[in-house]
């Protein structure tokens, strides 16, 4: 009854507002373009006033999907600095009536895990990450999109998952919510969470997949290629041994190496991400190093052997990180995709059978113009609800 009264009150306020004559200030504001109007809407939402242009969508206001996304984006949470956004989510979920739990990870950093009092051990858990890549970019919006660091990767997804959980609760479907630190670096939060699994059956992980469900995600293999030489005066190169020349030859061999291809997934790819070495322009270099990242489409054992063989006698190889290639469960009728990126899922093996889907495009994630489409954000709420119902049905 309380919820119904609240909705009726919102509807009454919105209808009354929608029929009020427009003020001169309002007319001037609209004449200055949609972006100013939407900044005003954000201020109104923060003050608890219904957004002027969204009165029909009662659920949007009741959960305030757009405003909640912007609040999350406006909290800087670059990897290692997630505590403040964690505190915000813990407080907001508690206000919504969830049993929110801070799961310590390292120092002031913690995951947030929340469940409904009606179901402390849910069958389904929605999950994504709280951290972002640098630099921090505050939120803004226009008629169609929200902009800012984390808009699609993955703070808009957090908002959509909370909204979906809220919509499912009155239908007697109680999902858990798991928001993690460290995904952008080493999945440290996921590794800690994996030791504290509640025994759920399904994990619906959110990453930007354009609201398509992933059939697979590529893994990753990081390799450090180190070449060593002997210093000498550059006027007498015959007295030295250039580590940089060795490294360049080794990298040439690796670039020419044939990489595996998986049917329905595509090729393994390699990126030379960093190169360093040398002492000075007039010194034959005795040290050089490159850092490589392979996107895996299958097991890594043969690739490791091939890399070591290709650079033998030129350089040594250290494999510093491996995240396995994974195939996922899908559900009927949803369009599919292959995620060429990695996720927290491999580190959450104890949290049930994984599915991967979320709003937003990975092509704008990590860019200076990161954004999420508002329509797609709303559609994600519908999708998360539909998938949850199919899994428990």
N, C-alpha and C positions, 0 to 999 in steps of 0.2 A: 504493500500500500504506500509506504513512504516513497519508493521509487516512482510509482505512478503519479503521486502528488507532485513530485519533483519535475517529472516530464511535463505534466499539465501546466505547472507554473512556468517552465521554460517556454512552452508553446504559447501561453497567454502573453508573456512578455514580448516574445518575438512577433506575434501577430500585431499587438498594439504598436510596436515599434515600426513594423513594416507599413502601417497605414498612416503614420505621422507625416505631416508635410516636411519636405526637405528644407533644412535651414540654409541660409546663404553660405555659411561656413561649409556645410556638407556639399552644396553645389560647387563651391570653389574647389573643395578637395577632390571631388570626382573629376572636375575639369582638368586637374593636374595629372591625371593618369592613374592607372590601376596600382602601381607600385606604392604610391603614397597612401592610397586607400587601404591597402593590405598591411602596411606598417601600422596604421591606425587600428585595424582589426586586431593585430597582435597585441597592441597596448590594451585594447578593450578586453581581450581574452584573459590577459594577465591580471586585470582588475576584476574578473568575474562577470563581465557584461557580455551578453550574447553577441557574437560577430554580426554586423549588419547584413552581410551578404550571404550568410549561411543559415538563415532561420529555418529553412525547410528541413535541413538535415539535422534532425534532433539528436541522432546518435553522435554525429560529429561534435556537436556542442557538449553533450552529456559527457563524452570521453575526451573531446577536444583534441582530436588526432593531430591537427596542424599545429596548434599551439604547443602541444606536448612535444612534438618533434623539434620545434624551434627552441624550446627550453633546454632540451637535451643538447642540441647543437651548440648553444651558447655557453655550455659548460666545457671548458677546455679539458680534454682527457687524453692527451697524447700518451702513448704507451709508457707506463711507469708513473703516470700522474692521474690515475683513474679514481682516486679516493673520493674526490668531490662529487663526481657524477654517481658513484656508488652510494654515497650518503643521500643524494637527491632521490635516487630510485628506491632505496630502502624506505625513506620517509613517505614517498608517494604511494608505494604499494601497501604500506601499513595503513595509510589513510583510506585506501580502497577496501580494507578489510582482509588483506592477505596476511598470512604468517610469514613475514619476511625475515630472512636469516643472512647475516654477514658471514661469509666463508673466508677466513683469513688465508692469504696467499704469501705475501712478503711485505714486511714493514707495514706501511699504512694501507697497502693495497689489499682488496678483498673482492671476491665474487659476491653476487646477490642471488639468493635462491628463495623463491616465494611460492607458497601453496595456499589453497583455500582451506579454511578451517573444516569445511565439509569433507575434504579429501586430502589428508596429509601425505598420502602416498599415491600420487596420480599415475595413471597409465601412460599419459602423454605429457611431454615437457617441450615447451617452446624455448629455444635458446639462440643467442647471438652474442656479440662482444660489445663491450663498452668503450674500448680504446680506439684511438684513431692514429693515423700517421701525421707527422708534422707537415706544414705549419698549421696553427690554429687559424680558422677562418670563421668569424661570427655569422649568424644566420641572417638571411633576408628572404623576401618572397615577392612574387608577382602573381598574376591571376592563375597561372598554371603550375608553378614550381616553387619549391623551397631550395635555397642555396646555402652552402656552408660546409665546413669540414665535418664529415660524418653524416651528412644529409641522407646518403644512400648506404654508407658503409661505416656504421650500421645503425645509426640512431633513429632514422626513420623506421627501420625494421623493429627496433625495440618498441617504438610507439605502436606500430601495427600489431605486434604480438600481444602487448598489454591490452589494446582495444579488442582484439579477438578473444582473449581470455575473459574480458568483461562481458562480451556479448554471449559467450557460451555458458556462463555461470547460471543465468536464469533458466537455461534448458537442462540443467543438471549435469553438465559436462565440465568437470573441474580439471584444468590443465595446470601444470607447474610452469614456472618462469625462471630460467637460469641465464643470468647475464654475467659475462666473463671478462677478465682482464687478460692482456698480453697476447691476444690473437695475432696482432700485426707483427709480432716479433718472434715468439717461441712457444705460443700456446701454454704458457705457464699456468694460467688460471684453469684451463681445461684439464691439465695434468693433475692439479690439486683436486679439482671437482671429481675426477674419475675415481679417486679413492673414497668418495663419499656418496656413491650412487644410492638413490632411494629404491632402486629396483623397478624403474619404469619400463614399459614395453616399447615405447616409440620416442624418438628424439627428432623433433622438427627444427632443423637448424636454419637460421636465416642469413643469407648473403645475397648480394645483388645479382639476381638471375633473370631480371625482366619479368618476374612473376611466372617463369617457366620452371617446371620441376626438373631437377638434374638427374640424368641417368648415370652420371659418373663425374668424378673430379680427378684431374691430374694430380699426381704427387709431385714432390720436389726432392732434388738431390743437390746439395751444395758441395762444391769441390774447391779446394785451395791448391793451386798449382805453384810450386816454388822451384825456382832455378837458382843455382849457385855458381859463382865464377871466381875470378882472381883479379884483384885491383892492380892497375898499372897506370902510368902516365899515358894520356890519350895520344901523345905524339909517338908512342911506341906500343901500338896495340898488340904487336906480336909477343910482348912480354906479359900480357894479361889474358883473361878469358872472360868474355862478356856474358853475364847472366841474362841481360836483356835480350841479346840475340838468341840465346838458348830458349828463353821463354817465348819469343816471337815464333820460333820454329815449332815449338811444342803446341802453341795455340793454333798455328796453321794446320797442323796434323789433326787437332781436335775439331776444327771447323770443317775439315774435309771428311771426317768420319761419318759413315752412314748410321743414322739413328733409327730406332724401332718405330713402327707404325701400328696402331691398334685399330681394327675394323670398328667403325661406328664411333670412334673416339678421336682419331687423328694422329698426328706425329708427335713423337717426343721432340722437344725443342731445347736449344742451348743458348744462354745469354752470357756474354763476358761482361760482368757488371763492374769490376774494378781492376785496375792495373797500377802497381806501384813498384818503385825500384830505383837503383842508381844512387850516386853520391853527389856528382856535379858534372857539368858538361865536359870538363877536361879530365875526368877520371873514368877508366874502364870499370863498369859496374860489376860488383861481386855478388849482388843480390837483386832478385826481381820476383814479384809475386802477382798472381792474378786470381780473382775470385769468380767462380762460374756457378750458374744455376741451371740445372736440367729440369724440365717439366716431364715427369714420368707418365708413361701410359701402360705400365706393367711393372713386374718385379725389377729391382735395380741391380741384382747380382751380376748379370752378364755385362751391363753397362759399366759397372765399376771395373771389371776386368779389362774391358775394351779401352777405357780411358787410361788405365795404368800402362797397358801395352803400348798405346799410341805415343806416350811421352817418355817411355823408358830410355835411359841414357841421357836424357835432356833435363828432366825435372822430376821432382817427387810430388805425389798427390796425397792430400789429406781430405777425407770426406767428413765434413763437419756437421751435417744435418741431413736426415732423410725423413720425409713424410710420404707414406705409401699412396699409390694410386688406389682409388676406391670406386666401386659400382654401388648404386643406390636403388632402393625400392622406389617405384613410382605409383601413382594412382590413376584411375581411369579418367579419360577425357581431357587431361591437362596437357598442353604443349610441353615438349621436352627440350633439353639443352645439355651440352657437356661443359662443365666448368673447367676452364684451363688453369684456374687458380686453386690454391689449397685452402683448407678450412680447419676449424677446431675439431671436426668430426673424428679424425683418426685418433685423437687424444681422449675421446669420450666413449670408448668402446664399451664401458659398463653402463651406459645410459640408454640402452635399448636400440632397436633397429632404426637406423638413421634415414631421414629424408632431408633434401636440401632445396629450399625455395625462398625467394624474397623479392621485394620490389626494388626497382632501380637498376641502373646499368653499370656493370663493372668497368665499362669504358670511360666513365667520368669519375669513378672512384680514384682517390689519390691525386686528383688534378686540382688546379687552381679554380676550376669552375665546377666543382662537385655539386650535384643537384639531385632532386628526386621529384618526379611528377606527382602532383596531388591526386589526380585520378587514379594513378597506379598504386599510390599509397592506400587509398580507400579500397581498391580492388584486392589488395593484399589481405586486408582484414577479412573480406569475404572468403578468400582462398584458404586462409589458415583455419577459419571456422569449418569450411566444407571438408577439408582434409581430416580435421580432427573427428568430425562426425562419421566419415567413412571408416576411419581406423577403429572407432569404438562400436560401429554398427554391426 
